[in-house]
Structure formats: C-alpha cells, structure tokens
Amino acid sequence: MAIIGGGIGGLTAGIALRRAGFEPVIHERAAAFGEVGAGISLSPNAVKGLEALGLADFLARTANEPLDQFLFHGETGEELLRYDRRTTRETYGAAYYQLHRADLLAGLVEAFGAGRCVMGAALARIEQDGAGVRLGFADGSEERADVAIAADGLRSTVREMLFDPSEPRFSGHVAWRALIPAETLPERARLPASINHVGPGRNLVTYPVRGCGLVNMVALTRSDDWVEESWNARAMPGELAALFEGWAGYVGAVIAAIPQDALYRWGLFVREPLPTWVRGRVALLGDAAHPMLPFMGQGASSTIEDAVVLGRCFEAAAHAQEALRLYESARIERASFLQAESNCGGDRLQALDPYALRDNPPQNEDALGIFRYDPARVGIT
C-alpha cells in the first residue's frame, strides 16, 4: 500500500491504516520533513479523529486550548462577537486546539514512523492494472502497490494524471502569516484566545502557540491577480502595514512586531468539486480531493477526517476496492459541503459593514453543526 505525500493527510492516513492492520509506505517528494512556521487550528471534529488514533496525550501536552474566539471591528476595535469555547469538550466531545503546524507534523511522523517514509520521492507517473498500481518517480525508481492513496496537496500530481488536468484557479484572496515572539506583543495577544479583526475585504487573526512563547498571525486580503502560489514567498511587514493602515491599535502593534524575516504570503487557489475521488485502486485524500479556503478553519480538519474514515473503511472491507468505495461514499458529501461553505466564508466574514456581523451573525461552524461530526464513529456502510 502506497501513500503519495507526507503532509498531515498522508501521515494521518498512514497511522489510521497501520492501526487497521496494514503496512503503508509514504512517498514524500521533499528531502526531509519540515514545515515553514505557522499555526494551525484543529476543531473538535478533527480532534476526535486524532484521539481515536492514540494522539490524545500528544495533543494535550503540545496544543493550546482557546477559551474565547473574538471578532472585533477592524478600524474601531469594538467587540462584535464572542464565541465562548469553555464548554467545547462537553458540547462536542473534544477540545478545540491550536498549535504550531511543525509540532503537529513532528508528532504525526513519530506516531507513524520515519522509517516507513521514502523521502525525495517525487512522483512522475502512475499506472494501474488488475493486479495493482505502478508508481514511477523522478529519480527513475519504481514501486508497485496494491493501492495508492494520493495525499499530495492542492497541486496533486495524481489528480492531474487521473482525475482532473485543469489548473487551480486564483480565488482573489491572499494570505499573510508570521510567528511573532510573544514578549514583543500586547498582553492580550498572549491570552488563550483567538482574536480576529475584520473589515471590508480583509481580516487579521492572532492566537498563541507553544504555550505563550509565540503568537501566530494570519491576515487575509484581496487581490485582483496573483502570479505565484507558494508557502515560501517572503514579504516585508511594511507591505502588510500599508494594507491595514488606519486599523485599530492592536492590529498596528501586531504588524509592527513582525520580525523582518518572518512574514510570508501566498495566493489562495481553489478547484471545482470532483464527482469521484476513486479510480480503480487509486484514491484522493485531503487537499488533493477537496482543497478549501481557510475561512472556517477546516482544511486540515477535513483532511484528518478523510484519513480516519479511510482507515476504518479498510478495516471493515473484504478487499481494497470495496474499502475505497466505502471511503468515497462516506466522505464525498461531507467534504464537498465543507469545501463550499469554506469557499464562500470569506465573503461572509469580510462584509462591507462589520456591524452586519454583529447584528446578523454569519453561519459559523457551530450553527452549521460542523463540530459534531466524529470520523471515528460516523457510519461507513
């Protein structure tokens, strides 16, 4: 069994499949595991899945648990909405966590086993027949597997070859991110909370990670065009400051505290939903199947859902192709719903009048019932 891609989705799928009694091998194009610094949110639906895979203790000691999620008027700083997360465990059956993405990746690598990963393996071709799948890599090597799971991201090589050759489309949204030393920020930034300032066409979020040592900042703005889609495009804090000129003092203080070499930006791209994720013995997972914009924080969480359900399907099925059919049937409606809601979330959040968010609160994750989903228990037949 082969997994293409060693990110959060591929590693979680590997752990789930191993717990189901299989021995998958991950093929990752990067020479070594690593992640540009950024924070990540894991909502209760994903946390239930990770805890079912034995990662409860890891999350409890590594992640932060926000007590509140605030929405503030970007310019005036007025509080518009507050979501109390103190009863999240009681209400949804698991915590809402925030942590450093690199820490999550390291925990998944440890749980799966670095020795089960082939690094520097860039997929160049994929073919299949009745007996299995043949993988050809850029270095000339080949592997055979009975099944291949493609967890190779937005620009999935497998998706392009077998499912959808079209290019991703720029969404009009640009994300900026930085990790900022907490001691350089206002005390409010270090509190166990998510703080979101919103305004026409943009918003800026902060929350602490690694205890209170670092504060993760994500800003989302709009642009008419974008040339590159990258996790590694450096930017200067002055560029971001110009986009948020005149905003509340907290926003200005956060941007002013960004180290000169710590700010990155990337264009956010979208793809159309697919009618199927399975071709014979090959299946898509995570962003390869359903990339989504970050406005509901469900990109990683939905990928984790996929992985947990995939493992359960292989455990329940009589053979691999039945498992893939069960997986697609169990996941495609849920993931397509999350993809659609996330992709229109920016338009709702970045309303022309922030007071509209206060007076007519948008359909958030709670109202939509997103957090109640449990990938470790949801029906798969």
C-alpha positions as a Markdown table, in Angstrom:
| # | Residue | x | y | z |
|---|---|---|---|---|
| 1 | Met | 0.0 | 0.0 | 0.0 |
| 2 | Ala | 1.4 | 3.4 | -1.1 |
| 3 | Ile | 0.6 | 6.9 | 0.2 |
| 4 | Ile | 1.7 | 9.7 | -2.0 |
| 5 | Gly | 2.5 | 12.8 | 0.2 |
| 6 | Gly | 3.9 | 13.0 | 3.7 |
| 7 | Gly | 1.9 | 16.0 | 5.0 |
| 8 | Ile | -0.8 | 16.0 | 7.6 |
| 9 | Gly | -3.2 | 14.0 | 5.5 |
| 10 | Gly | -0.7 | 11.4 | 4.3 |
| 11 | Leu | 0.8 | 10.8 | 7.8 |
| 12 | Thr | -2.6 | 10.6 | 9.5 |
| 13 | Ala | -3.8 | 8.2 | 6.8 |
| 14 | Gly | -0.7 | 6.1 | 7.4 |
| 15 | Ile | -1.3 | 6.0 | 11.2 |
| 16 | Ala | -5.0 | 5.0 | 10.6 |
| 17 | Leu | -4.1 | 2.3 | 8.1 |
| 18 | Arg | -1.5 | 0.8 | 10.4 |
| 19 | Arg | -4.0 | 0.7 | 13.3 |
| 20 | Ala | -6.3 | -1.2 | 10.9 |
| 21 | Gly | -3.6 | -3.8 | 10.3 |
| 22 | Phe | -1.9 | -2.6 | 7.1 |
| 23 | Glu | 1.7 | -1.6 | 6.4 |
| 24 | Pro | 1.5 | 1.5 | 4.2 |
| 25 | Val | 4.7 | 3.2 | 2.9 |
| 26 | Ile | 4.7 | 7.0 | 2.5 |
| 27 | His | 6.4 | 8.5 | -0.6 |
| 28 | Glu | 7.3 | 12.2 | 0.0 |
| 29 | Arg | 8.8 | 14.4 | -2.6 |
| 30 | Ala | 10.7 | 16.6 | 0.0 |
| 31 | Ala | 14.2 | 15.5 | 1.0 |
| 32 | Ala | 13.3 | 15.8 | 4.7 |
| 33 | Phe | 10.3 | 16.6 | 6.8 |
| 34 | Gly | 9.9 | 20.2 | 7.6 |
| 35 | Glu | 7.3 | 23.0 | 7.7 |
| 36 | Val | 7.6 | 26.7 | 7.4 |
| 37 | Gly | 6.5 | 28.1 | 10.7 |
| 38 | Ala | 2.8 | 28.6 | 11.0 |
| 39 | Gly | 0.0 | 27.9 | 13.4 |
| 40 | Ile | -2.9 | 25.5 | 12.8 |
| 41 | Ser | -6.4 | 25.1 | 14.3 |
| 42 | Leu | -7.9 | 21.7 | 15.0 |
| 43 | Ser | -11.6 | 21.8 | 15.6 |
| 44 | Pro | -13.3 | 19.1 | 17.7 |
| 45 | Asn | -14.3 | 17.0 | 14.7 |
| 46 | Ala | -10.6 | 16.5 | 13.8 |
| 47 | Val | -9.5 | 16.2 | 17.4 |
| 48 | Lys | -11.9 | 13.2 | 17.9 |
| 49 | Gly | -10.3 | 11.5 | 15.0 |
| 50 | Leu | -6.7 | 12.1 | 16.2 |
| 51 | Glu | -7.6 | 11.0 | 19.7 |
| 52 | Ala | -9.1 | 7.8 | 18.3 |
| 53 | Leu | -5.6 | 7.2 | 16.7 |
| 54 | Gly | -3.9 | 7.4 | 20.0 |
| 55 | Leu | -2.8 | 11.0 | 19.9 |
| 56 | Ala | -4.8 | 12.4 | 22.8 |
| 57 | Asp | -1.8 | 12.8 | 25.2 |
| 58 | Phe | 0.3 | 14.4 | 22.4 |
| 59 | Leu | -2.3 | 17.0 | 21.7 |
| 60 | Ala | -3.0 | 17.7 | 25.4 |
| 61 | Arg | 0.7 | 18.4 | 26.1 |
| 62 | Thr | 1.5 | 20.2 | 22.8 |
| 63 | Ala | -1.5 | 22.3 | 21.9 |
| 64 | Asn | -3.2 | 25.3 | 23.3 |
| 65 | Glu | -6.9 | 25.4 | 24.1 |
| 66 | Pro | -8.5 | 28.8 | 23.4 |
| 67 | Leu | -11.2 | 29.8 | 25.8 |
| 68 | Asp | -12.7 | 32.5 | 23.6 |
| 69 | Gln | -12.9 | 33.4 | 19.9 |
| 70 | Phe | -13.4 | 37.2 | 19.4 |
| 71 | Leu | -14.5 | 39.2 | 16.4 |
| 72 | Phe | -13.5 | 42.9 | 16.5 |
| 73 | His | -14.3 | 45.8 | 14.2 |
| 74 | Gly | -11.1 | 46.3 | 12.3 |
| 75 | Glu | -11.0 | 50.1 | 12.5 |
| 76 | Thr | -12.7 | 51.0 | 15.7 |
| 77 | Gly | -11.6 | 47.9 | 17.7 |
| 78 | Glu | -15.1 | 47.4 | 19.0 |
| 79 | Glu | -16.1 | 43.9 | 20.0 |
| 80 | Leu | -18.6 | 42.5 | 17.6 |
| 81 | Leu | -19.0 | 38.8 | 18.6 |
| 82 | Arg | -17.5 | 36.4 | 21.2 |
| 83 | Tyr | -17.8 | 32.6 | 21.0 |
| 84 | Asp | -17.2 | 31.0 | 24.4 |
| 85 | Arg | -15.2 | 27.8 | 24.0 |
| 86 | Arg | -15.2 | 26.8 | 27.6 |
| 87 | Thr | -17.9 | 24.2 | 27.1 |
| 88 | Thr | -16.5 | 22.8 | 23.8 |
| 89 | Arg | -15.5 | 19.5 | 25.3 |
| 90 | Glu | -18.9 | 19.0 | 26.9 |
| 91 | Thr | -20.8 | 20.2 | 23.9 |
| 92 | Tyr | -18.9 | 18.4 | 21.1 |
| 93 | Gly | -17.0 | 15.6 | 22.8 |
| 94 | Ala | -13.5 | 17.0 | 22.3 |
| 95 | Ala | -11.4 | 20.1 | 22.7 |
| 96 | Tyr | -10.7 | 22.9 | 20.2 |
| 97 | Tyr | -6.9 | 23.1 | 19.8 |
| 98 | Gln | -4.4 | 25.5 | 18.3 |
| 99 | Leu | -0.7 | 24.6 | 17.9 |
| 100 | His | 2.4 | 25.0 | 15.7 |
| 101 | Arg | 2.0 | 23.2 | 12.4 |
| 102 | Ala | 5.6 | 21.9 | 12.7 |
| 103 | Asp | 4.8 | 20.4 | 16.1 |
| 104 | Leu | 1.8 | 18.6 | 14.7 |
| 105 | Leu | 3.8 | 17.3 | 11.8 |
| 106 | Ala | 6.5 | 16.0 | 14.1 |
| 107 | Gly | 4.0 | 14.2 | 16.3 |
| 108 | Leu | 2.5 | 12.5 | 13.3 |
| 109 | Val | 5.9 | 11.5 | 12.0 |
| 110 | Glu | 6.7 | 9.9 | 15.4 |
| 111 | Ala | 3.4 | 8.1 | 15.6 |
| 112 | Phe | 3.7 | 6.7 | 12.0 |
| 113 | Gly | 7.4 | 6.1 | 12.0 |
| 114 | Ala | 10.0 | 8.0 | 9.9 |
| 115 | Gly | 11.5 | 4.7 | 8.8 |
| 116 | Arg | 8.3 | 3.9 | 6.9 |
| 117 | Cys | 8.7 | 7.0 | 4.7 |
| 118 | Val | 10.7 | 7.3 | 1.5 |
| 119 | Met | 12.0 | 10.8 | 1.2 |
| 120 | Gly | 12.9 | 12.6 | -2.0 |
| 121 | Ala | 10.4 | 10.6 | -3.9 |
| 122 | Ala | 8.7 | 12.9 | -6.5 |
| 123 | Leu | 6.0 | 11.1 | -8.4 |
| 124 | Ala | 6.4 | 11.3 | -12.1 |
| 125 | Arg | 3.9 | 8.7 | -13.4 |
| 126 | Ile | 1.2 | 6.4 | -12.1 |
| 127 | Glu | -0.3 | 3.4 | -13.9 |
| 128 | Gln | -2.6 | 0.6 | -12.8 |
| 129 | Asp | -3.9 | -2.8 | -13.9 |
| 130 | Gly | -6.0 | -5.5 | -12.3 |
| 131 | Ala | -3.2 | -6.5 | -10.0 |
| 132 | Gly | -2.2 | -3.2 | -8.6 |
| 133 | Val | -0.6 | 0.2 | -9.1 |
| 134 | Arg | 2.8 | 1.0 | -10.6 |
| 135 | Leu | 4.5 | 4.2 | -9.4 |
| 136 | Gly | 7.4 | 5.8 | -11.3 |
| 137 | Phe | 9.5 | 8.5 | -9.6 |
| 138 | Ala | 11.6 | 11.4 | -10.9 |
| 139 | Asp | 14.8 | 9.6 | -9.9 |
| 140 | Gly | 14.0 | 6.7 | -12.1 |
| 141 | Ser | 12.9 | 4.3 | -9.4 |
| 142 | Glu | 9.7 | 2.3 | -9.5 |
| 143 | Glu | 7.4 | 0.8 | -6.9 |
| 144 | Arg | 4.3 | -1.4 | -7.0 |
| 145 | Ala | 1.5 | -1.4 | -4.6 |
| 146 | Asp | -1.9 | -2.9 | -4.3 |
| 147 | Val | -3.5 | 0.5 | -3.6 |
| 148 | Ala | -2.3 | 4.1 | -3.8 |
| 149 | Ile | -3.7 | 7.0 | -1.7 |
| 150 | Ala | -2.9 | 10.4 | -3.1 |
| 151 | Ala | -2.4 | 12.9 | -0.3 |
| 152 | Asp | -0.2 | 15.2 | -2.4 |
| 153 | Gly | -2.0 | 18.5 | -1.9 |
| 154 | Leu | -3.7 | 21.2 | -4.0 |
| 155 | Arg | -1.4 | 20.7 | -7.0 |
| 156 | Ser | -1.7 | 16.9 | -6.8 |
| 157 | Thr | 0.2 | 15.1 | -9.5 |
| 158 | Val | -2.2 | 12.1 | -9.1 |
| 159 | Arg | -5.3 | 14.3 | -9.5 |
| 160 | Glu | -3.8 | 15.9 | -12.6 |
| 161 | Met | -2.9 | 12.5 | -14.2 |
| 162 | Leu | -6.1 | 10.5 | -13.3 |
| 163 | Phe | -8.9 | 12.9 | -12.3 |
| 164 | Asp | -8.7 | 16.5 | -13.4 |
| 165 | Pro | -6.0 | 18.1 | -15.6 |
| 166 | Ser | -7.2 | 21.6 | -15.2 |
| 167 | Glu | -5.1 | 24.2 | -13.2 |
| 168 | Pro | -6.2 | 25.6 | -9.8 |
| 169 | Arg | -7.9 | 29.0 | -10.1 |
| 170 | Phe | -6.8 | 32.0 | -8.0 |
| 171 | Ser | -9.6 | 32.8 | -5.5 |
| 172 | Gly | -8.9 | 36.5 | -5.2 |
| 173 | His | -7.7 | 36.0 | -1.6 |
| 174 | Val | -4.1 | 36.4 | -0.4 |
| 175 | Ala | -2.9 | 35.1 | 3.0 |
| 176 | Trp | -0.1 | 36.5 | 5.1 |
| 177 | Arg | 1.4 | 34.7 | 8.0 |
| 178 | Ala | 4.0 | 35.1 | 10.7 |
| 179 | Leu | 5.1 | 33.8 | 14.0 |
| 180 | Ile | 5.9 | 36.6 | 16.4 |
| 181 | Pro | 7.8 | 36.4 | 19.7 |
| 182 | Ala | 5.1 | 36.9 | 22.4 |
| 183 | Glu | 7.1 | 39.2 | 24.6 |
| 184 | Thr | 7.1 | 41.8 | 21.8 |
| 185 | Leu | 3.2 | 42.0 | 21.7 |
| 186 | Pro | 0.5 | 43.4 | 23.8 |
| 187 | Glu | -0.5 | 41.2 | 26.7 |
| 188 | Arg | -3.9 | 40.5 | 25.1 |
| 189 | Ala | -2.1 | 38.6 | 22.3 |
| 190 | Arg | -0.8 | 36.1 | 24.8 |
| 191 | Leu | -4.2 | 35.2 | 26.3 |
| 192 | Pro | -5.7 | 31.7 | 25.4 |
| 193 | Ala | -8.0 | 33.2 | 22.8 |
| 194 | Ser | -8.4 | 33.7 | 19.0 |
| 195 | Ile | -8.6 | 37.4 | 18.2 |
| 196 | Asn | -10.0 | 38.3 | 14.7 |
| 197 | His | -10.2 | 41.9 | 13.5 |
| 198 | Val | -12.5 | 42.2 | 10.4 |
| 199 | Gly | -13.2 | 44.8 | 7.8 |
| 200 | Pro | -14.1 | 45.3 | 4.1 |
| 201 | Gly | -12.0 | 42.8 | 2.1 |
| 202 | Arg | -9.6 | 41.9 | 4.9 |
| 203 | Asn | -9.2 | 40.5 | 8.3 |
| 204 | Leu | -6.3 | 39.7 | 10.7 |
| 205 | Val | -6.2 | 36.9 | 13.3 |
| 206 | Thr | -3.9 | 36.1 | 16.2 |
| 207 | Tyr | -3.6 | 33.3 | 18.6 |
| 208 | Pro | -0.7 | 31.9 | 20.8 |
| 209 | Val | 1.1 | 28.7 | 20.2 |
| 210 | Arg | 3.8 | 26.7 | 22.0 |
| 211 | Gly | 2.3 | 27.8 | 25.3 |
| 212 | Cys | 2.6 | 31.5 | 25.2 |
| 213 | Gly | 6.0 | 31.7 | 23.6 |
| 214 | Leu | 4.9 | 32.6 | 20.1 |
| 215 | Val | 1.8 | 34.2 | 18.6 |
| 216 | Asn | 0.6 | 33.1 | 15.2 |
| 217 | Met | -0.7 | 35.8 | 12.9 |
| 218 | Val | -2.7 | 35.2 | 9.8 |
| 219 | Ala | -4.0 | 38.1 | 7.7 |
| 220 | Leu | -6.3 | 37.7 | 4.7 |
| 221 | Thr | -6.6 | 40.3 | 2.0 |
| 222 | Arg | -7.9 | 40.6 | -1.6 |
| 223 | Ser | -6.1 | 41.0 | -4.9 |
| 224 | Asp | -7.2 | 41.1 | -8.5 |
| 225 | Asp | -4.4 | 38.8 | -9.6 |
| 226 | Trp | -1.6 | 36.6 | -8.4 |
| 227 | Val | 1.4 | 35.2 | -10.1 |
| 228 | Glu | 2.8 | 32.6 | -7.7 |
| 229 | Glu | 1.2 | 30.1 | -5.3 |
| 230 | Ser | 3.8 | 29.4 | -2.6 |
| 231 | Trp | 4.3 | 28.7 | 1.0 |
| 232 | Asn | 7.7 | 30.3 | 0.9 |
| 233 | Ala | 7.2 | 33.7 | -0.6 |
| 234 | Arg | 8.7 | 36.2 | 1.8 |
| 235 | Ala | 7.1 | 39.6 | 2.3 |
| 236 | Met | 8.0 | 42.8 | 4.2 |
| 237 | Pro | 5.9 | 43.9 | 7.2 |
| 238 | Gly | 5.7 | 47.3 | 5.6 |
| 239 | Glu | 3.6 | 45.8 | 2.8 |
| 240 | Leu | 1.1 | 44.4 | 5.2 |
| 241 | Ala | 1.1 | 47.6 | 7.3 |
| 242 | Ala | 0.0 | 49.6 | 4.2 |
| 243 | Leu | -3.0 | 47.3 | 3.7 |
| 244 | Phe | -4.1 | 47.7 | 7.3 |
| 245 | Glu | -3.4 | 51.5 | 7.6 |
| 246 | Gly | -5.9 | 53.2 | 9.9 |
| 247 | Trp | -7.0 | 50.0 | 11.7 |
| 248 | Ala | -7.2 | 49.5 | 15.4 |
| 249 | Gly | -4.1 | 49.9 | 17.6 |
| 250 | Tyr | -3.9 | 46.2 | 18.3 |
| 251 | Val | -3.6 | 45.4 | 14.6 |
| 252 | Gly | -0.9 | 48.0 | 14.1 |
| 253 | Ala | 1.0 | 46.7 | 17.2 |
| 254 | Val | 0.9 | 43.1 | 15.8 |
| 255 | Ile | 2.2 | 44.1 | 12.4 |
| 256 | Ala | 4.9 | 46.4 | 13.9 |
| 257 | Ala | 6.2 | 43.4 | 16.0 |
| 258 | Ile | 6.7 | 41.1 | 13.0 |
| 259 | Pro | 10.4 | 40.3 | 12.6 |
| 260 | Gln | 11.7 | 41.4 | 9.2 |
| 261 | Asp | 12.4 | 37.9 | 8.1 |
| 262 | Ala | 9.3 | 36.2 | 9.5 |
| 263 | Leu | 6.5 | 37.3 | 7.1 |
| 264 | Tyr | 5.3 | 35.1 | 4.3 |
| 265 | Arg | 2.4 | 35.5 | 1.8 |
| 266 | Trp | 0.7 | 33.2 | -0.6 |
| 267 | Gly | -2.2 | 33.3 | -3.0 |
| 268 | Leu | -5.1 | 31.1 | -2.2 |
| 269 | Phe | -6.3 | 28.8 | -5.0 |
| 270 | Val | -9.5 | 26.8 | -5.5 |
| 271 | Arg | -10.6 | 23.8 | -7.5 |
| 272 | Glu | -14.0 | 22.7 | -8.6 |
| 273 | Pro | -15.5 | 19.8 | -6.6 |
| 274 | Leu | -14.9 | 16.3 | -8.1 |
| 275 | Pro | -17.7 | 13.9 | -8.8 |
| 276 | Thr | -15.5 | 11.0 | -7.7 |
| 277 | Trp | -12.3 | 10.5 | -5.7 |
| 278 | Val | -11.6 | 6.9 | -6.8 |
| 279 | Arg | -10.2 | 5.5 | -10.0 |
| 280 | Gly | -9.7 | 1.7 | -9.7 |
| 281 | Arg | -7.1 | 1.2 | -7.0 |
| 282 | Val | -6.2 | 4.9 | -6.6 |
| 283 | Ala | -8.0 | 7.4 | -4.3 |
| 284 | Leu | -7.6 | 11.1 | -3.4 |
| 285 | Leu | -7.4 | 12.4 | 0.1 |
| 286 | Gly | -7.4 | 15.9 | 1.7 |
| 287 | Asp | -6.4 | 18.9 | -0.5 |
| 288 | Ala | -5.9 | 16.6 | -3.5 |
| 289 | Ala | -9.6 | 15.8 | -3.4 |
| 290 | His | -11.2 | 18.9 | -1.9 |
| 291 | Pro | -9.0 | 22.0 | -1.3 |
| 292 | Met | -10.8 | 24.8 | 0.5 |
| 293 | Leu | -10.2 | 28.3 | 1.6 |
| 294 | Pro | -9.3 | 28.8 | 5.3 |
| 295 | Phe | -12.3 | 30.9 | 6.4 |
| 296 | Met | -13.8 | 28.1 | 8.5 |
| 297 | Gly | -10.5 | 26.5 | 9.6 |
| 298 | Gln | -11.5 | 23.1 | 8.1 |
| 299 | Gly | -8.7 | 22.4 | 5.6 |
| 300 | Ala | -6.5 | 20.3 | 7.9 |
| 301 | Ser | -9.5 | 19.1 | 10.0 |
| 302 | Ser | -11.4 | 17.7 | 6.9 |
| 303 | Thr | -8.2 | 16.0 | 5.8 |
| 304 | Ile | -7.8 | 14.3 | 9.2 |
| 305 | Glu | -11.5 | 13.3 | 8.9 |
| 306 | Asp | -10.7 | 11.7 | 5.5 |
| 307 | Ala | -7.7 | 9.8 | 6.9 |
| 308 | Val | -9.5 | 8.4 | 9.9 |
| 309 | Val | -12.5 | 7.2 | 7.9 |
| 310 | Leu | -10.2 | 5.7 | 5.3 |
| 311 | Gly | -8.5 | 3.5 | 7.9 |
| 312 | Arg | -11.9 | 2.4 | 9.2 |
| 313 | Cys | -13.1 | 1.5 | 5.7 |
| 314 | Phe | -10.1 | -0.7 | 5.1 |
| 315 | Glu | -10.6 | -2.4 | 8.4 |
| 316 | Ala | -14.3 | -3.1 | 7.6 |
| 317 | Ala | -14.0 | -4.1 | 3.9 |
| 318 | Ala | -13.4 | -7.5 | 2.4 |
| 319 | His | -10.9 | -6.1 | -0.2 |
| 320 | Ala | -9.2 | -2.9 | -1.2 |
| 321 | Gln | -11.6 | -1.8 | -3.9 |
| 322 | Glu | -14.5 | -2.2 | -1.6 |
| 323 | Ala | -12.7 | -0.1 | 1.0 |
| 324 | Leu | -12.2 | 2.7 | -1.5 |
| 325 | Arg | -15.8 | 2.7 | -2.5 |
| 326 | Leu | -16.9 | 2.8 | 1.2 |
| 327 | Tyr | -14.4 | 5.7 | 1.8 |
| 328 | Glu | -15.7 | 7.8 | -1.1 |
| 329 | Ser | -19.3 | 7.1 | -0.2 |
| 330 | Ala | -18.7 | 8.1 | 3.5 |
| 331 | Arg | -16.7 | 11.2 | 2.7 |
| 332 | Ile | -17.6 | 13.0 | -0.5 |
| 333 | Glu | -20.8 | 14.7 | 0.6 |
| 334 | Arg | -19.4 | 15.9 | 3.9 |
| 335 | Ala | -16.2 | 17.2 | 2.3 |
| 336 | Ser | -18.0 | 18.9 | -0.6 |
| 337 | Phe | -20.2 | 20.7 | 2.0 |
| 338 | Leu | -17.2 | 21.9 | 3.9 |
| 339 | Gln | -15.5 | 23.0 | 0.7 |
| 340 | Ala | -18.5 | 25.0 | -0.4 |
| 341 | Glu | -19.0 | 26.7 | 3.0 |
| 342 | Ser | -15.4 | 27.5 | 3.4 |
| 343 | Asn | -15.0 | 28.9 | -0.1 |
| 344 | Cys | -17.9 | 31.4 | 0.5 |
| 345 | Gly | -16.9 | 32.1 | 4.1 |
| 346 | Gly | -14.6 | 35.0 | 3.1 |
| 347 | Asp | -17.4 | 36.9 | 1.5 |
| 348 | Arg | -19.5 | 36.5 | 4.7 |
| 349 | Leu | -16.7 | 37.4 | 7.1 |
| 350 | Gln | -15.2 | 40.3 | 5.1 |
| 351 | Ala | -18.6 | 42.0 | 4.8 |
| 352 | Leu | -18.6 | 45.6 | 3.7 |
| 353 | Asp | -20.1 | 46.6 | 7.0 |
| 354 | Pro | -18.5 | 44.8 | 10.0 |
| 355 | Tyr | -21.5 | 45.7 | 12.1 |
| 356 | Ala | -23.5 | 43.4 | 10.0 |
| 357 | Leu | -21.6 | 40.5 | 11.5 |
| 358 | Arg | -22.7 | 41.7 | 14.9 |
| 359 | Asp | -26.4 | 42.3 | 14.0 |
| 360 | Asn | -26.7 | 39.3 | 11.8 |
| 361 | Pro | -24.1 | 36.7 | 12.9 |
| 362 | Pro | -23.0 | 34.5 | 10.0 |
| 363 | Gln | -23.5 | 30.8 | 9.7 |
| 364 | Asn | -20.3 | 29.6 | 11.6 |
| 365 | Glu | -19.1 | 26.1 | 12.4 |
| 366 | Asp | -21.3 | 25.9 | 15.5 |
| 367 | Ala | -24.5 | 26.9 | 13.6 |
| 368 | Leu | -23.7 | 24.5 | 10.8 |
| 369 | Gly | -23.1 | 21.6 | 13.1 |
| 370 | Ile | -19.6 | 21.0 | 11.7 |
| 371 | Phe | -18.0 | 20.3 | 15.1 |
| 372 | Arg | -20.4 | 17.5 | 15.9 |
| 373 | Tyr | -19.0 | 15.1 | 13.3 |
| 374 | Asp | -17.0 | 12.2 | 14.6 |
| 375 | Pro | -14.8 | 10.5 | 12.0 |
| 376 | Ala | -14.1 | 7.6 | 14.4 |
| 377 | Arg | -17.8 | 6.8 | 14.7 |
| 378 | Val | -19.7 | 8.0 | 11.7 |
| 379 | Gly | -21.4 | 5.3 | 9.6 |
| 380 | Ile | -19.3 | 3.9 | 6.7 |
| 381 | Thr | -21.8 | 1.5 | 5.1 |
